Amino acid sequence: MKILIVEDHKILCESLALLVGTINGVEVIGKTANGRDALLFLEKQIPDIIMTDIGMPIMNGIELTIKVKTQYPSIKILVLSVSEEGETIKDALRAGAMGYIFKSAEKEELEAAIFNLAKGKRYYNDLAMDKLAEIQNEEMAEELPKVELSQREIEVLKLIVAEMSGTEIAEKLFISPSTVETHRKHLFQKIGVNSSVGLVKFAIKFGII
């Protein structure tokens, strides 16, 4: 497995190369001090994984990740950083980094990250996992249709999802069956579906149940 290390601090870069070189089956084929030099390196050799810092001169690790995923999509990106800033981590993940760990990580974690990426799996430390969940929640919120449901409509929707009949819903909520049917029609109109199946799919997708 071939690794390219991108790190602007020379002593840290050399130490990291020595450490990675002790991992069985792993070969460090190059070291560069910034993203621009890494791209020049890729014109000559293609690694399986790029291990990169984020904060570097000329071209940082996030810019590098974006360019690599565009030009060399088969290369996996493992970010090693000291940054615990949530937005920085999110930017790295959005750019396409398959792994994110801190520079203080033990050899065992570094090794686990490398071999997970080699298998096509992602590897994030706990903080990065939290930020990934935030990204997913943000994306879901963006996808959520601008639907405003009344509290009663939400109650009716939940009972429809529970496969209760109109009569059962009426008894449960102490309203008439005709009122239930009116709420059902309003739900169809607001959500943009024409069946109870559509209501169920909406409720599941957006966590209403």
C-alpha positions in Angstrom: 0.0 0.0 0.0 1.5 3.3 -1.1 1.3 6.4 1.0 2.1 10.1 0.2 2.5 12.3 3.2 1.7 16.1 2.9 2.9 18.0 5.9 4.7 21.4 6.1 6.5 20.8 9.4 9.6 19.0 8.3 10.4 17.2 11.6 6.9 16.1 12.0 6.8 14.9 8.4 10.0 12.9 8.9 8.7 11.4 12.1 5.4 10.5 10.6 7.1 8.9 7.6 9.2 6.7 9.9 6.2 5.7 12.0 4.1 4.8 8.9 7.0 2.9 7.5 6.9 0.5 10.4 3.4 -0.6 9.5 3.4 -4.0 7.7 2.5 -3.7 4.1 2.7 0.1 3.9 5.3 2.0 1.9 5.8 5.8 2.1 6.6 6.7 -1.5 6.8 10.5 -1.1 6.7 13.5 1.2 5.7 17.1 0.3 5.3 20.3 2.2 2.0 21.6 0.7 -0.9 20.8 -1.6 0.7 22.3 -4.7 3.8 20.1 -4.4 1.6 17.1 -3.8 -0.3 17.6 -7.1 3.1 17.9 -8.9 4.1 14.6 -7.2 0.9 12.9 -8.5 1.9 13.7 -12.1 4.8 11.1 -11.6 3.5 8.6 -9.0 0.0 7.6 -7.7 -0.3 6.6 -4.1 -3.2 4.6 -2.7 -3.7 7.1 0.2 -2.7 10.7 0.8 -2.1 11.6 4.5 -2.4 15.4 4.7 -2.3 18.2 7.2 -4.9 21.0 6.8 -3.1 24.2 7.6 -0.3 24.6 5.1 1.1 27.4 2.9 0.5 27.8 -0.8 -2.3 25.2 -0.9 -3.9 23.8 2.2 -5.2 20.3 2.8 -8.8 21.0 2.1 -8.0 22.6 -1.3 -5.8 19.6 -2.0 -8.5 17.2 -1.1 -11.0 18.8 -3.5 -8.5 18.8 -6.4 -7.4 15.2 -5.8 -11.0 13.9 -5.6 -11.7 15.7 -8.9 -8.6 14.6 -10.7 -7.7 11.3 -9.0 -11.0 10.0 -7.5 -9.4 6.6 -6.7 -7.0 8.1 -4.2 -8.2 8.1 -0.6 -7.6 11.1 1.7 -6.7 10.7 5.3 -6.5 14.0 7.2 -4.2 14.3 10.2 -4.7 17.6 12.0 -4.5 19.3 15.3 -7.7 21.2 14.6 -10.7 20.6 16.8 -12.7 23.4 15.1 -16.0 22.0 14.0 -16.2 24.0 10.8 -12.7 23.0 9.8 -13.6 19.3 10.3 -16.8 19.7 8.3 -15.0 21.4 5.5 -12.5 18.5 5.3 -15.4 15.9 5.2 -17.4 17.8 2.7 -14.2 18.1 0.5 -14.1 14.3 0.4 -11.7 13.2 3.1 -12.4 9.5 4.0 -10.5 9.7 7.2 -9.9 12.3 9.9 -7.7 11.8 13.0 -5.6 14.0 15.2 -1.8 14.1 15.0 -1.7 13.0 18.6 -3.3 9.6 17.6 -1.5 6.5 18.7 0.1 4.2 16.1 -2.8 1.7 16.5 -5.4 4.3 15.5 -3.2 5.5 12.6 -2.9 1.9 11.4 -6.6 1.3 11.7 -7.4 4.4 9.7 -5.0 3.4 6.9 -6.3 -0.1 6.6 -9.9 1.0 6.7 -9.4 3.5 3.9 -7.5 0.8 1.9 -10.7 -1.3 2.1 -12.8 1.6 0.9 -14.2 2.3 4.4 -14.2 5.6 6.2 -12.4 6.2 9.5 -13.2 9.2 11.7 -12.3 9.9 15.3 -15.1 10.6 17.7 -15.2 14.4 17.2 -15.2 14.0 13.4 -18.1 11.5 13.7 -20.1 14.1 15.6 -19.4 16.7 12.9 -20.4 14.1 10.2 -23.7 13.6 12.0 -24.2 17.4 12.0 -23.6 17.6 8.3 -26.1 14.8 7.6 -28.7 16.6 9.8 -28.1 19.9 8.0 -28.5 18.2 4.6 -31.7 16.6 5.7 -33.0 19.9 7.0 -32.2 21.4 3.6 -34.1 18.7 1.8 -37.1 18.9 4.1 -40.0 20.5 2.2 -41.3 23.8 3.7 -44.4 22.1 5.1 -46.1 23.7 8.1 -48.3 21.1 9.8 -50.6 21.9 12.7 -50.2 19.9 15.9 -53.5 18.1 15.2 -52.3 17.3 11.6 -49.1 15.8 13.1 -51.2 13.7 15.5 -53.4 12.4 12.7 -50.3 11.7 10.5 -48.7 9.7 13.3 -51.8 7.6 13.7 -52.1 7.0 10.0 -48.5 5.8 10.0 -49.6 3.5 12.9 -52.1 2.0 10.4 -55.2 3.1 12.4 -58.4 3.5 10.4 -60.3 6.8 10.2 -62.8 5.6 12.8 -60.1 4.5 15.2 -58.3 7.9 14.8 -61.6 9.7 15.5 -62.1 7.7 18.7 -58.5 8.2 19.7 -58.6 12.0 19.3 -62.2 12.5 20.2 -63.1 14.0 16.9 -65.6 13.0 14.2 -64.6 10.7 11.3 -65.4 13.5 8.8 -62.9 15.8 10.7 -60.3 13.0 10.4 -60.9 12.9 6.6 -60.6 16.6 6.4 -57.2 16.5 8.1 -56.2 13.6 5.8 -57.0 15.8 2.7 -55.1 18.7 4.1 -52.1 16.5 4.7 -52.2 15.2 1.1 -52.3 18.8 -0.1 -49.6 20.2 2.1 -47.2 17.3 1.6 -47.9 16.8 -2.0 -48.9 13.2 -2.0 -52.2 11.4 -2.9 -52.2 8.3 -0.7 -51.5 7.1 2.8 -48.4 5.4 1.5 -47.0 8.8 0.5 -47.8 10.1 4.0 -46.0 7.2 5.6 -42.9 7.7 3.4 -42.8 11.4 4.3 -43.1 10.7 8.0 -40.3 8.1 7.9 -37.9 10.2 5.8 -38.2 13.3 7.9 -38.4 11.7 11.4 -41.9 12.6 12.2 -42.6 9.2 13.7 
